[in-house]
Amino acid sequence: MQNTLNRVRAILFQPNQTWDEINADATTEPEILKGYLVFIAAVAAIAGFFGSLFDGEYFFRALLWAVLFFGFSIGGAWGAAKALTFLAPNFKAEPNYIAILKLVAYAFTPILLACIFFLIPQIYGFSILGIYGFYLLWIGIPKLVPCPQDEIFSFRTVAIIVLAITILIIFILSALISGTSVYYLSI
């Protein structure tokens, strides 16, 4: 747990140096998803659960939203990494799934942590601070995914679009299936 907290602090406040460290780490898919992303997604899901309750949502709807959001967050990171791995050769980028999964998982960090603002319904809007995750993705691509200089801008742009669509899907599906008031955040 302490390693996760240290990595969160590092990726948020020293991203350039941390991307180099992440690139050098020999990690596996389970270590990234279960050892890191699960904790970050849990913070967002728990905050959304209690925030929905404070906003007057029914207990089981709020719980269903939290479970769905948690699952879709993990699945969304996995799916976005698979999509970017598939698209990478189109930009002459190296289709290294583990490197791209690291990229997506760590870029999700501020996006999911900004969901802490879901705790207090009156400040939901501050969750926009998660946009920092797009910046992390932007600067992390050249450090984790080798790509020719003439293709890097295009690959970065596509990666941002894939991440944005993934995030919208996570929010919209979680809210639509559960029928919670958190839905209004994703519109």
C-alpha positions in Angstrom: 0.0 0.0 0.0 2.8 2.4 0.8 4.4 1.7 -2.6 1.1 2.7 -4.2 0.9 5.9 -2.3 4.4 6.8 -3.1 3.8 6.1 -6.8 0.6 8.2 -6.8 2.5 11.1 -5.2 5.3 10.7 -7.7 3.2 10.5 -10.8 1.2 13.6 -9.7 4.1 15.8 -8.6 7.1 14.5 -10.5 5.7 13.0 -13.7 8.7 13.3 -16.0 11.0 11.5 -13.6 8.3 9.0 -12.6 7.5 8.0 -16.2 11.2 7.1 -16.5 10.9 4.9 -13.4 7.7 3.4 -14.6 9.3 2.5 -17.9 12.2 0.8 -16.1 9.8 -1.2 -13.9 9.4 -4.8 -14.8 5.7 -5.2 -14.0 3.0 -7.6 -15.2 -0.6 -7.0 -16.2 -1.9 -8.3 -12.8 0.6 -6.1 -10.9 -0.6 -3.0 -12.7 -4.3 -3.8 -12.5 -4.6 -5.5 -9.1 -1.6 -3.9 -7.4 -2.2 -0.3 -8.4 -5.3 0.5 -10.3 -7.7 -1.4 -8.0 -6.8 0.9 -5.1 -7.2 4.1 -7.2 -10.5 2.9 -8.6 -11.7 2.0 -5.1 -11.1 5.5 -3.9 -13.3 6.9 -6.7 -16.0 4.3 -6.2 -16.2 4.8 -2.5 -16.3 8.5 -2.8 -19.1 8.3 -5.4 -21.0 5.8 -3.2 -21.0 8.1 -0.1 -21.6 11.2 -2.2 -24.7 9.6 -3.8 -26.0 8.7 -0.4 -25.4 12.2 0.9 -27.3 13.5 -2.2 -30.3 11.4 -1.2 -29.8 8.4 -3.5 -31.1 5.0 -2.5 -28.5 2.8 -0.8 -28.7 -0.1 -3.3 -28.6 2.3 -6.3 -25.5 4.0 -4.9 -23.9 0.7 -4.2 -24.7 -0.6 -7.7 -23.2 2.6 -9.1 -20.0 2.1 -7.0 -19.6 -1.5 -8.0 -20.2 -0.8 -11.7 -17.9 2.3 -11.7 -15.2 0.3 -10.0 -15.4 -2.6 -12.5 -15.8 -0.3 -15.5 -12.7 1.7 -14.4 -10.5 -1.4 -14.3 -12.1 -2.8 -17.5 -11.9 0.6 -19.1 -8.1 0.9 -18.5 -7.6 -2.6 -19.8 -9.8 -1.9 -22.9 -8.1 1.4 -23.6 -4.7 -0.2 -23.4 -5.8 -3.0 -25.7 -7.2 -0.4 -28.2 -4.0 1.7 -28.2 -1.9 -1.4 -28.6 -3.9 -2.3 -31.6 -3.7 1.2 -33.0 0.0 1.7 -32.3 1.4 0.2 -35.5 -0.7 2.6 -37.5 1.6 5.3 -36.1 4.8 3.2 -36.3 4.7 3.1 -32.5 5.8 0.0 -30.7 2.7 -2.1 -29.8 4.0 -3.1 -26.4 0.8 -3.9 -24.4 2.4 -3.7 -20.9 4.0 -0.3 -21.6 0.7 1.0 -22.9 -1.2 -0.5 -20.0 1.2 1.3 -17.6 0.7 4.5 -19.6 -3.1 4.3 -19.3 -3.2 3.1 -15.7 -1.0 5.9 -14.4 -2.8 8.5 -16.6 -6.0 7.3 -14.9 -4.6 8.2 -11.5 -5.6 11.9 -11.4 -8.9 11.2 -13.2 -10.0 8.7 -10.7 -8.5 10.5 -7.7 -10.4 13.7 -8.7 -13.6 11.6 -8.0 -12.9 12.2 -4.4 -14.9 15.4 -5.0 -18.0 13.2 -5.5 -18.1 12.9 -1.7 -19.7 16.3 -1.4 -22.4 16.8 -4.0 -22.0 20.6 -4.0 -18.4 20.3 -5.2 -18.8 17.6 -7.9 -17.6 20.1 -10.4 -14.0 20.1 -9.0 -13.6 16.6 -10.4 -12.7 18.4 -13.6 -9.2 18.6 -12.1 -8.8 15.0 -13.3 -8.1 16.5 -16.7 -4.5 16.4 -15.5 -4.5 12.8 -16.5 -4.6 13.8 -20.2 -1.4 15.8 -19.6 0.2 12.8 -18.0 -0.8 10.7 -20.9 0.6 13.3 -23.3 4.0 13.5 -21.7 4.2 9.7 -20.9 3.8 8.5 -24.5 7.3 9.3 -25.7 8.8 7.8 -22.5 6.9 4.5 -22.7 6.0 4.0 -26.3 8.7 4.4 -28.9 7.3 6.3 -31.8 8.8 8.2 -34.7 9.0 11.9 -34.3 6.8 12.6 -37.3 4.0 10.3 -35.9 4.1 11.2 -32.2 1.6 14.1 -32.3 -0.9 11.9 -34.2 -0.5 9.0 -31.8 -0.8 11.3 -28.8 -4.0 12.8 -30.2 -5.5 9.4 -30.8 -4.5 8.3 -27.3 -6.2 11.3 -25.8 -9.4 10.6 -27.8 -9.3 6.9 -26.7 -8.9 7.9 -23.1 -11.7 10.5 -23.2 -14.1 8.1 -24.8 -13.2 5.4 -22.3 -13.9 7.8 -19.4 -17.2 8.9 -20.9 -18.2 5.3 -21.3 -17.2 4.5 -17.7 -19.3 7.3 -16.3 -22.3 7.0 -18.6 -22.7 3.2 -18.4 -22.3 3.2 -14.6 -24.9 5.9 -14.2 -27.4 4.6 -16.8 -27.3 1.0 -15.5 -27.6 2.0 -11.9 -29.9 5.0 -12.5 -28.0 7.2 -10.1 -27.8 11.0 -9.9 -24.1 10.7 -10.6 -25.2 10.5 -14.2 -25.3 14.3 -14.4 -21.6 14.4 -14.0 -21.0 12.8 -17.3 -23.2 15.0 -19.5 
